[in-house]
Amino acid sequence: MKRVYYFWIAAILALLFGLLMLFAPAQAAGAFGLATSAATNTIFRVLGSVMLGVALVNFLVRNQPMGETLRAVLWQNLAIHGIGFIADCYSAAIGDVA
């Protein structure tokens, strides 16, 4: 896959999930099987704002030549998804989410 396509896809997905979490936190929490509360709504809104920031960074670097900054953004994407996956697995293993 060309790098520019990766960044477009990553930006669009982060934008969609970020908007969902920011403007419809109860629905986002429900997708994870979590009960809706003021606390979960707040956490999902904060996470949504972070995802919108990630979307913006991915969009802004989509056409940049390979360099230290672009490598840092690629590592950032890997870290977000890798650490998130580990956290999701851990939450499922201890029974916090279904």
All heavy atoms as an XYZ file, in Angstrom:
736
protein
N       0.853     -1.172      0.000
C       0.000      0.000      0.000
C       0.900      1.237      0.000
O       1.867      1.311      0.757
C      -0.896     -0.005      1.245
C      -1.675      1.280      1.417
S      -2.592      1.469      2.962
C      -3.703      0.115      2.907
N       0.543      2.195     -0.835
C       1.296      3.442     -0.844
C       1.081      4.177      0.471
O       0.000      4.152      1.041
C       0.849      4.324     -2.003
C       1.334      3.864     -3.335
C       1.039      4.912     -4.376
C       1.734      4.555     -5.673
N       1.569      5.620     -6.654
N       2.123      4.838      0.916
C       2.073      5.549      2.188
C       0.956      6.591      2.218
O       0.262      6.748      3.217
C       3.426      6.180      2.468
C       3.590      6.681      3.862
C       4.985      7.191      4.142
N       5.338      8.271      3.263
C       6.426      8.296      2.481
N       7.261      7.290      2.495
N       6.678      9.316      1.703
N       0.744      7.290      1.129
C      -0.294      8.323      1.097
C      -1.676      7.709      1.336
O      -2.517      8.296      2.021
C      -0.236      9.143     -0.213
C      -0.622      8.304     -1.421
C      -1.117     10.371     -0.107
N      -1.907      6.507      0.793
C      -3.200      5.845      1.015
C      -3.376      5.450      2.479
O      -4.456      5.569      3.036
C      -3.350      4.611      0.125
C      -3.331      4.906     -1.356
C      -2.686      4.058     -2.236
C      -3.948      6.044     -1.873
C      -2.666      4.319     -3.594
C      -3.926      6.315     -3.230
C      -3.285      5.449     -4.080
O      -3.265      5.709     -5.421
N      -2.290      4.965      3.081
C      -2.348      4.610      4.492
C      -2.770      5.816      5.323
O      -3.648      5.716      6.180
C      -0.986      4.074      4.980
C      -0.910      4.046      6.483
C      -1.505      3.010      7.195
C      -0.304      5.081      7.187
C      -1.475      3.000      8.575
C      -0.271      5.071      8.567
C      -0.856      4.030      9.255
O      -0.839      4.036     10.626
N      -2.134      6.958      5.082
C      -2.456      8.144      5.882
C      -3.868      8.649      5.611
O      -4.538      9.134      6.518
C      -1.415      9.247      5.665
C      -0.147      9.001      6.430
C       1.039      8.757      5.776
C      -0.142      9.001      7.816
C       2.208      8.526      6.478
C       1.018      8.762      8.539
C       2.192      8.525      7.861
N      -4.336      8.548      4.370
C      -5.726      8.924      4.086
C      -6.690      8.025      4.850
O      -7.640      8.507      5.488
C      -6.019      8.825      2.584
C      -5.818     10.098      1.835
C      -4.818     10.382      0.945
C      -6.623     11.279      1.907
N      -4.961     11.654      0.466
C      -6.069     12.235      1.036
C      -7.768     11.623      2.620
C      -6.610     13.504      0.855
C      -8.308     12.896      2.443
C      -7.737     13.808      1.576
N      -6.471      6.719      4.788
C      -7.359      5.770      5.482
C      -7.300      5.996      6.987
O      -8.337      6.040      7.657
C      -6.991      4.318      5.104
C      -7.321      4.066      3.631
C      -7.711      3.319      6.003
C      -6.738      2.784      3.075
N      -6.084      6.151      7.521
C      -5.939      6.375      8.964
C      -6.625      7.670      9.385
O      -7.275      7.725     10.440
C      -4.456      6.412      9.348
N      -6.513      8.718      8.573
C      -7.145      9.991      8.901
C      -8.667      9.874      8.868
O      -9.355     10.365      9.769
C      -6.671     11.076      7.936
N      -9.197      9.223      7.859
C     -10.656      9.089      7.733
C     -11.230      8.248      8.868
O     -12.246      8.618      9.472
C     -11.026      8.516      6.355
C     -10.729      9.552      5.262
C     -12.492      8.101      6.313
C     -10.782      9.009      3.849
N     -10.599      7.121      9.170
C     -11.100      6.273     10.262
C     -11.023      6.994     11.607
O     -11.968      6.938     12.399
C     -10.333      4.956     10.311
C     -10.625      3.987      9.172
C      -9.703      2.771      9.252
C     -12.079      3.563      9.176
N      -9.908      7.668     11.867
C      -9.777      8.414     13.128
C     -10.817      9.532     13.190
O     -11.391      9.794     14.254
C      -8.366      8.969     13.279
N     -11.083     10.179     12.063
C     -12.094     11.226     12.019
C     -13.478     10.665     12.347
O     -14.200     11.219     13.187
C     -12.113     11.889     10.642
C     -13.213     12.924     10.414
C     -12.967     14.160     11.273
C     -13.293     13.290      8.938
N     -13.837      9.546     11.726
C     -15.158      8.957     11.960
C     -15.331      8.507     13.409
O     -16.340      8.816     14.044
C     -15.398      7.793     10.997
C     -15.515      8.170      9.522
C     -15.607      6.921      8.657
C     -16.696      9.086      9.287
N     -14.346      7.776     13.924
C     -14.438      7.322     15.314
C     -14.374      8.497     16.285
O     -15.071      8.516     17.300
C     -13.343      6.300     15.634
C     -13.638      4.933     15.093
C     -12.953      4.448     13.996
C     -14.602      4.139     15.673
C     -13.224      3.189     13.481
C     -14.890      2.873     15.179
C     -14.196      2.397     14.074
N     -13.548      9.490     15.981
C     -13.452     10.665     16.834
C     -14.765     11.433     16.901
O     -15.205     11.843     17.977
N     -15.409     11.619     15.755
C     -16.702     12.312     15.740
C     -17.766     11.526     16.502
O     -18.559     12.105     17.249
C     -17.153     12.556     14.295
C     -16.358     13.602     13.529
C     -16.779     13.616     12.062
C     -16.512     14.980     14.149
N     -17.775     10.207     16.322
C     -18.729      9.361     17.047
C     -18.535      9.514     18.552
O     -19.488      9.756     19.295
C     -18.582      7.902     16.648
C     -19.368      6.893     17.496
C     -20.866      7.042     17.249
C     -18.914      5.484     17.213
N     -17.294      9.396     19.001
C     -17.027      9.459     20.436
C     -17.276     10.850     21.010
O     -17.745     10.980     22.136
C     -15.589      9.030     20.725
C     -15.350      7.568     20.492
S     -13.644      7.153     20.883
C     -13.338      5.878     19.693
N     -17.000     11.883     20.241
C     -17.175     13.244     20.729
C     -18.647     13.645     20.787
O     -19.107     14.224     21.767
C     -16.399     14.225     19.843
C     -16.389     15.679     20.289
C     -15.694     15.824     21.639
C     -15.700     16.543     19.241
N     -19.406     13.313     19.730
C     -20.782     13.797     19.639
C     -21.846     12.764     20.002
O     -23.002     13.133     20.199
C     -21.055     14.348     18.238
C     -20.247     15.574     17.944
C     -19.249     15.553     16.989
C     -20.450     16.749     18.654
C     -18.482     16.682     16.724
C     -19.693     17.881     18.404
C     -18.715     17.842     17.434
N     -21.468     11.491     20.083
C     -22.418     10.449     20.468
C     -21.737      9.465     21.420
O     -21.630      8.271     21.131
C     -22.950      9.727     19.223
N     -21.280      9.952     22.581
C     -20.517      9.081     23.484
C     -21.338      7.911     24.025
O     -20.787      6.841     24.262
C     -20.064     10.019     24.599
C     -21.024     11.158     24.563
C     -21.421     11.303     23.127
N     -22.633      8.087     24.209
C     -23.450      6.984     24.721
C     -23.490      5.831     23.717
O     -23.420      4.657     24.101
C     -24.861      7.477     25.033
N     -23.610      6.153     22.434
C     -23.610      5.109     21.409
C     -22.246      4.428     21.314
O     -22.160      3.216     21.121
C     -24.016      5.686     20.039
C     -25.474      6.017     19.922
C     -25.855      7.325     20.613
O     -25.004      8.090     21.059
N     -27.142      7.572     20.723
N     -21.187      5.211     21.443
C     -19.843      4.635     21.415
C     -19.639      3.703     22.607
O     -19.102      2.606     22.457
C     -18.788      5.739     21.417
N     -20.089      4.115     23.789
C     -19.964      3.264     24.975
C     -20.798      1.997     24.807
O     -20.353      0.905     25.170
C     -20.401      4.028     26.222
N     -21.987      2.144     24.240
C     -22.848      0.985     24.019
C     -22.223     -0.031     23.077
O     -22.418     -1.235     23.232
N     -21.442      0.439     22.103
C     -20.762     -0.473     21.177
C     -19.742     -1.352     21.901
O     -19.442     -2.454     21.451
C     -20.074      0.321     20.069
N     -19.241     -0.867     23.028
C     -18.309     -1.647     23.841
C     -19.014     -2.402     24.960
O     -18.370     -3.013     25.804
C     -17.232     -0.731     24.446
C     -16.214     -0.262     23.455
C     -16.364      0.957     22.820
C     -15.119     -1.039     23.154
C     -15.437      1.409     21.901
C     -14.175     -0.607     22.238
C     -14.337      0.622     21.601
N     -20.334     -2.326     24.993
C     -21.088     -3.001     26.034
C     -20.985     -2.327     27.388
O     -21.170     -2.975     28.416
N     -20.695     -1.032     27.403
C     -20.548     -0.298     28.652
C     -21.829      0.452     28.978
O     -22.491      0.989     28.090
C     -19.399      0.709     28.549
C     -18.017      0.125     28.276
C     -17.011      1.241     28.032
C     -17.569     -0.757     29.422
N     -22.157      0.494     30.245
C     -23.311      1.268     30.691
C     -22.985      2.749     30.536
O     -21.871      3.188     30.771
C     -23.629      0.946     32.146
N     -23.996      3.501     30.124
C     -23.799      4.930     29.936
C     -23.922      5.660     31.268
O     -24.827      5.411     32.043
C     -24.842      5.484     28.953
O     -24.732      4.759     27.730
C     -24.606      6.937     28.673
N     -22.973      6.528     31.519
C     -22.996      7.385     32.696
C     -22.306      8.689     32.334
O     -21.707      8.810     31.262
C     -22.286      6.713     33.875
O     -20.892      6.645     33.639
N     -22.380      9.636     33.224
C     -21.682     10.902     32.982
C     -20.179     10.664     32.833
O     -19.514     11.294     32.001
C     -21.964     11.875     34.118
N     -19.646      9.741     33.621
C     -18.208      9.453     33.569
C     -17.816      8.826     32.231
O     -16.821      9.238     31.617
C     -17.808      8.537     34.718
N     -18.580      7.830     31.764
C     -18.230      7.205     30.478
C     -18.403      8.199     29.334
O     -17.597      8.217     28.403
C     -19.053      5.933     30.202
O     -20.442      6.241     30.243
C     -18.722      4.830     31.174
N     -19.436      9.034     29.403
C     -19.614     10.051     28.359
C     -18.428     10.998     28.316
O     -17.931     11.348     27.248
C     -20.907     10.829     28.575
C     -22.134     10.019     28.223
O     -22.057      8.974     27.574
N     -23.281     10.497     28.652
N     -17.947     11.417     29.471
C     -16.801     12.322     29.544
C     -15.556     11.657     28.978
O     -14.824     12.260     28.176
C     -16.555     12.769     30.995
O     -17.721     13.452     31.458
C     -15.348     13.687     31.098
N     -15.308     10.420     29.373
C     -14.123      9.706     28.893
C     -14.180      9.527     27.385
O     -13.188      9.725     26.682
C     -13.970      8.358     29.622
C     -13.585      8.609     31.072
C     -12.948      7.468     28.930
C     -13.658      7.397     31.967
N     -15.358      9.165     26.851
C     -15.463      8.986     25.411
C     -15.318     10.309     24.667
O     -14.762     10.342     23.571
C     -16.770      8.276     25.040
C     -16.628      6.776     25.069
C     -16.887      6.063     26.221
C     -16.215      6.085     23.952
C     -16.745      4.693     26.258
C     -16.061      4.706     23.975
C     -16.328      4.003     25.129
N     -15.811     11.400     25.230
C     -15.622     12.709     24.582
C     -14.140     13.086     24.537
O     -13.654     13.599     23.525
C     -16.421     13.782     25.306
C     -17.883     13.730     24.984
C     -18.627     14.939     25.541
N     -20.044     14.729     25.402
C     -20.877     14.447     26.401
N     -20.428     14.382     27.648
N     -22.156     14.250     26.170
N     -13.428     12.853     25.630
C     -11.992     13.141     25.657
C     -11.263     12.267     24.642
O     -10.418     12.748     23.875
C     -11.417     12.960     27.077
C      -9.902     13.023     27.070
C     -12.002     13.997     28.021
N     -11.588     10.983     24.614
C     -10.974     10.081     23.646
C     -11.310     10.512     22.221
O     -10.456     10.446     21.327
C     -11.425      8.639     23.894
C     -10.797      7.564     23.023
C      -9.281      7.599     23.119
C     -11.328      6.200     23.417
N     -12.532     10.977     22.007
C     -12.916     11.473     20.688
C     -12.086     12.665     20.263
O     -11.663     12.768     19.103
N     -11.811     13.567     21.194
C     -10.990     14.733     20.846
C      -9.558     14.311     20.517
O      -8.936     14.869     19.607
C     -11.015     15.767     21.968
O     -10.364     15.278     23.116
N      -9.046     13.314     21.214
C      -7.713     12.795     20.915
C      -7.699     12.174     19.516
O      -6.781     12.401     18.722
C      -7.257     11.778     21.983
C      -5.981     11.066     21.557
C      -7.067     12.458     23.325
N      -8.737     11.399     19.206
C      -8.811     10.768     17.883
C      -8.904     11.810     16.771
O      -8.339     11.622     15.698
C      -9.996      9.801     17.811
C      -9.843      8.563     18.676
S      -8.332      7.621     18.353
C      -8.610      7.100     16.683
N      -9.598     12.911     17.019
C      -9.664     13.976     16.022
C      -8.285     14.610     15.818
O      -7.915     14.962     14.689
C     -10.700     15.023     16.417
C     -12.150     14.542     16.345
C     -13.086     15.606     16.895
C     -12.540     14.153     14.931
N      -7.513     14.738     16.886
C      -6.140     15.222     16.760
C      -5.272     14.272     15.953
O      -4.474     14.704     15.107
N      -5.438     12.980     16.177
C      -4.702     11.971     15.409
C      -5.091     12.054     13.939
O      -4.238     11.973     13.041
C      -4.963     10.557     15.977
C      -4.433      9.481     15.044
C      -4.346     10.420     17.353
N      -6.388     12.220     13.674
C      -6.854     12.351     12.291
C      -6.197     13.543     11.611
O      -5.750     13.453     10.463
C      -8.378     12.489     12.261
N      -6.123     14.666     12.312
C      -5.516     15.864     11.748
C      -4.037     15.647     11.437
O      -3.561     16.001     10.343
C      -5.695     17.048     12.700
C      -5.090     18.365     12.230
C      -5.747     18.834     10.939
C      -5.221     19.417     13.312
N      -3.304     15.054     12.356
C      -1.877     14.800     12.124
C      -1.698     13.880     10.924
O      -0.860     14.133     10.044
C      -1.204     14.210     13.386
C       0.196     13.692     13.076
C      -1.157     15.240     14.492
N      -2.485     12.801     10.853
C      -2.368     11.873      9.721
C      -2.687     12.577      8.404
O      -2.031     12.331      7.389
C      -3.272     10.660      9.918
C      -2.696      9.679     10.896
O      -1.487      9.474     10.947
N      -3.541      9.060     11.679
N      -3.684     13.437      8.408
C      -4.029     14.169      7.195
C      -2.913     15.127      6.791
O      -2.563     15.224      5.616
C      -5.347     14.935      7.391
C      -5.733     15.763      6.210
C      -6.267     15.169      5.077
C      -5.552     17.135      6.223
C      -6.613     15.924      3.974
C      -5.898     17.904      5.124
C      -6.433     17.299      3.994
N      -2.334     15.821      7.751
C      -1.313     16.825      7.442
C      -0.014     16.223      6.916
O       0.699     16.870      6.146
C      -1.038     17.692      8.668
C      -2.181     18.608      9.099
C      -1.844     19.309     10.414
C      -2.519     19.617      8.011
N       0.318     14.997      7.311
C       1.586     14.393      6.871
C       1.432     13.479      5.669
O       2.415     12.899      5.215
C       2.285     13.618      8.023
C       2.571     14.518      9.200
C       1.495     12.386      8.428
N       0.242     13.355      5.122
C      -0.028     12.369      4.075
C       0.901     12.488      2.868
O       1.219     11.492      2.236
C      -1.488     12.433      3.639
C      -1.834     13.673      2.861
C      -3.322     13.873      2.706
N      -3.616     15.034      1.884
C      -3.516     16.291      2.267
N      -3.120     16.564      3.508
N      -3.801     17.271      1.456
N       1.350     13.679      2.519
C       2.193     13.869      1.324
C       3.642     14.210      1.658
O       4.399     14.583      0.769
C       1.609     14.973      0.440
C       0.295     14.560     -0.177
O       0.131     13.422     -0.610
N      -0.659     15.470     -0.191
N       4.026     14.092      2.908
C       5.384     14.444      3.312
C       6.373     13.360      2.887
O       6.051     12.173      2.900
C       5.460     14.632      4.825
C       4.640     15.778      5.333
C       5.090     17.101      4.748
O       6.279     17.404      4.714
N       4.143     17.877      4.260
N       7.590     13.765      2.529
C       8.610     12.757      2.211
C       9.058     12.056      3.494
O       8.917     12.586      4.589
C       9.751     13.586      1.617
C       9.551     14.961      2.159
C       8.073     15.133      2.367
N       9.591     10.860      3.325
C      10.050     10.096      4.483
C      11.176     10.862      5.161
O      12.094     11.348      4.524
C      10.535      8.708      4.062
C      10.938      7.826      5.223
S       9.684      7.646      6.507
C       8.645      6.407      5.809
N      11.043     10.986      6.467
C      12.043     11.679      7.278
C      11.764     11.366      8.731
O      10.892     10.548      9.055
N      12.490     12.013      9.612
C      12.343     11.747     11.041
C      10.940     12.052     11.552
O      10.377     11.307     12.344
C      13.377     12.546     11.844
C      14.782     12.017     11.703
C      14.894     10.561     12.122
O      14.384     10.195     13.199
O      15.477      9.765     11.355
N      10.360     13.153     11.082
C       9.021     13.520     11.544
C       7.993     12.500     11.096
O       7.138     12.076     11.885
C       8.640     14.922     11.027
O       9.611     15.856     11.487
C       7.269     15.330     11.511
N       8.071     12.075      9.849
C       7.112     11.089      9.342
C       7.285      9.755     10.062
O       6.293      9.092     10.392
C       7.264     10.923      7.840
C       6.144     10.153      7.159
C       4.801     10.843      7.394
C       6.405     10.023      5.683
N       8.513      9.371     10.334
C       8.745      8.141     11.109
C       8.115      8.252     12.496
O       7.531      7.299     12.998
C      10.235      7.862     11.228
C      10.824      7.192     10.030
C      12.271      6.734     10.288
N      12.920      6.465      9.034
C      13.548      7.371      8.277
N      13.636      8.610      8.686
N      14.099      7.035      7.143
N       8.223      9.422     13.112
C       7.618      9.629     14.433
C       6.109      9.491     14.364
O       5.488      8.889     15.250
C       8.002     11.001     14.980
N       5.489     10.002     13.312
C       4.036      9.872     13.168
C       3.655      8.414     12.938
O       2.660      7.924     13.488
C       3.516     10.777     12.027
C       2.047     10.519     11.751
C       3.738     12.240     12.370
N       4.429      7.686     12.160
C       4.156      6.258     11.954
C       4.272      5.493     13.273
O       3.434      4.636     13.580
C       5.104      5.673     10.903
C       4.826      6.110      9.462
C       6.004      5.737      8.563
C       3.546      5.465      8.955
N       5.299      5.795     14.073
C       5.447      5.159     15.385
C       4.288      5.538     16.312
O       3.813      4.720     17.096
C       6.789      5.521     16.023
C       7.904      4.658     15.515
C       8.911      5.032     14.682
C       8.114      3.272     15.785
N       9.722      3.967     14.421
C       9.260      2.866     15.087
C       7.435      2.332     16.546
C       9.745      1.569     15.135
C       7.919      1.034     16.599
C       9.059      0.667     15.902
N       3.839      6.781     16.210
C       2.695      7.222     17.015
C       1.462      6.402     16.666
O       0.738      5.936     17.551
C       2.442      8.711     16.774
C       1.137      9.228     17.313
C       0.248      9.816     16.218
O       0.717     10.281     15.193
N      -1.024      9.804     16.442
N       1.221      6.186     15.381
C       0.083      5.376     14.967
C       0.216      3.938     15.462
O      -0.753      3.353     15.968
C      -0.070      5.394     13.442
C      -0.750      6.633     12.946
O      -1.845      6.959     13.375
N      -0.102      7.340     12.043
N       1.399      3.388     15.336
C       1.633      2.026     15.813
C       1.415      1.935     17.322
O       0.775      0.996     17.815
C       3.049      1.567     15.449
C       3.421      0.158     15.884
C       2.581     -0.866     15.137
C       4.896     -0.096     15.647
N       1.906      2.914     18.057
C       1.754      2.918     19.514
C       0.283      3.034     19.913
O      -0.183      2.304     20.792
C       2.565      4.057     20.134
N      -0.448      3.930     19.289
C      -1.865      4.111     19.629
C      -2.636      2.808     19.428
O      -3.383      2.377     20.304
C      -2.488      5.251     18.794
C      -1.990      6.591     19.292
C      -4.016      5.199     18.842
C      -2.366      7.755     18.394
N      -2.433      2.190     18.277
C      -3.193      0.982     17.981
C      -2.665     -0.234     18.745
O      -3.445     -1.066     19.210
C      -3.220      0.733     16.483
C      -3.925      1.822     15.739
N      -5.268      2.065     15.883
C      -3.469      2.748     14.884
C      -5.613      3.091     15.137
N      -4.531      3.534     14.526
N      -1.358     -0.329     18.891
C      -0.782     -1.463     19.616
C      -1.109     -1.431     21.101
O      -1.560     -2.433     21.676
N      -0.916     -0.289     21.730
C      -1.227     -0.169     23.157
C      -2.726     -0.284     23.384
O      -3.171     -0.920     24.344
C      -0.662      1.151     23.725
C       0.865      1.138     23.663
C      -1.141      1.384     25.158
C       1.509      2.489     23.909
N      -3.517      0.295     22.484
C      -4.976      0.171     22.593
C      -5.434     -1.274     22.496
O      -6.325     -1.719     23.240
N      -4.813     -2.037     21.594
C      -5.160     -3.453     21.446
C      -4.826     -4.224     22.718
O      -5.636     -5.036     23.195
C      -4.425     -4.048     20.245
C      -4.661     -5.515     20.063
C      -5.866     -5.977     19.562
C      -3.685     -6.435     20.397
C      -6.093     -7.333     19.400
C      -3.897     -7.792     20.244
C      -5.101     -8.247     19.734
N      -3.664     -3.972     23.276
C      -3.272     -4.642     24.521
C      -4.235     -4.276     25.650
O      -4.675     -5.144     26.416
C      -1.813     -4.289     24.891
C      -0.857     -4.915     23.872
C      -1.473     -4.739     26.313
C       0.566     -4.394     23.955
N      -4.599     -3.000     25.741
C      -5.537     -2.562     26.781
C      -6.907     -3.213     26.592
O      -7.537     -3.631     27.573
C      -5.664     -1.040     26.767
N      -7.371     -3.313     25.351
C      -8.660     -3.972     25.082
C      -8.616     -5.442     25.468
O      -9.561     -5.971     26.067
C      -9.047     -3.831     23.610
C      -9.472     -2.420     23.236
O      -9.770     -1.624     24.152
O      -9.498     -2.122     22.027
N      -7.532     -6.116     25.117
C      -7.396     -7.539     25.478
C      -7.381     -7.720     26.994
O      -8.012     -8.624     27.521
C      -6.132     -8.127     24.861
S      -6.207     -8.315     23.069
N      -6.662     -6.847     27.683
C      -6.592     -6.924     29.133
C      -7.979     -6.693     29.744
O      -8.415     -7.433     30.639
C      -5.589     -5.905     29.669
C      -5.546     -5.860     31.189
C      -4.920     -6.887     31.896
C      -6.109     -4.826     31.896
C      -4.877     -6.869     33.277
C      -6.070     -4.788     33.279
C      -5.455     -5.822     33.964
O      -5.433     -5.786     35.349
N      -8.701     -5.688     29.248
C     -10.046     -5.409     29.759
C     -10.970     -6.587     29.541
O     -11.795     -6.907     30.407
C     -10.615     -4.154     29.088
O      -9.871     -3.019     29.469
N     -10.853     -7.230     28.396
C     -11.689     -8.404     28.124
C     -11.277     -9.574     29.018
O     -12.139    -10.304     29.536
C     -11.584     -8.801     26.654
N      -9.987     -9.743     29.238
C      -9.505    -10.854     30.053
C      -9.948    -10.753     31.506
O     -10.251    -11.785     32.139
C      -7.981    -10.942     29.985
N     -10.025     -9.551     32.035
C     -10.431     -9.419     33.436
C     -11.941     -9.212     33.588
O     -12.440     -9.051     34.693
C      -9.670     -8.273     34.155
C      -9.968     -6.904     33.530
C      -8.170     -8.552     34.168
C      -9.387     -5.739     34.304
N     -12.652     -9.227     32.441
C     -14.102     -9.166     32.485
C     -14.722     -7.783     32.534
O     -15.913     -7.639     32.808
N     -13.922     -6.747     32.284
C     -14.469     -5.390     32.272
C     -15.381     -5.141     31.088
O     -16.318     -4.360     31.158
C     -13.351     -4.351     32.291
C     -12.713     -4.212     33.666
O     -13.271     -4.745     34.659
O     -11.655     -3.566     33.750
N     -15.069     -5.747     29.948
C     -15.913     -5.643     28.751
C     -16.141     -7.043     28.204
O     -15.356     -7.960     28.432
C     -15.262     -4.752     27.647
C     -15.185     -3.314     28.098
C     -13.917     -5.256     27.234
N     -17.233     -7.159     27.472
C     -17.576     -8.478     26.902
C     -16.765     -8.777     25.672
O     -16.287     -7.948     24.991
C     -19.056     -8.498     26.568
